């Protein structure tokens, strides 16, 4: 973990008007996805600069990514059709309570974060 990681994330969040929202995307470790590929797809297809993309957490069957809260509907539609490793992101705003539990257990167990 980089020593200035918290500072970098705080700056990214400050750049985003209205803060960041965590989105679930339907591509994960089992698909061979990497954070670099996810950022690249979002930046290239959605036109969102990397400085506006927050933390990405990879899980086996899905990932979460923090994006600006004020994304227009047409951009969300574009991101749903965006593909990483031939898998459409199919992002949905928000995370369900069940997913929160999975994520919390993952972190509590000390699993690697990417």
Secondary structure, DSSP 8 states (H G I E B T S, - for coil): --TTHHHHHHHHHHHSTT-EEEEEES--GGGT--HHHHHHHHHHHH---GGG---EEE-SS-EEEEEETT--HHHHHHHHH-EETTEE---EES--HHHHHHHHHHHHTT----
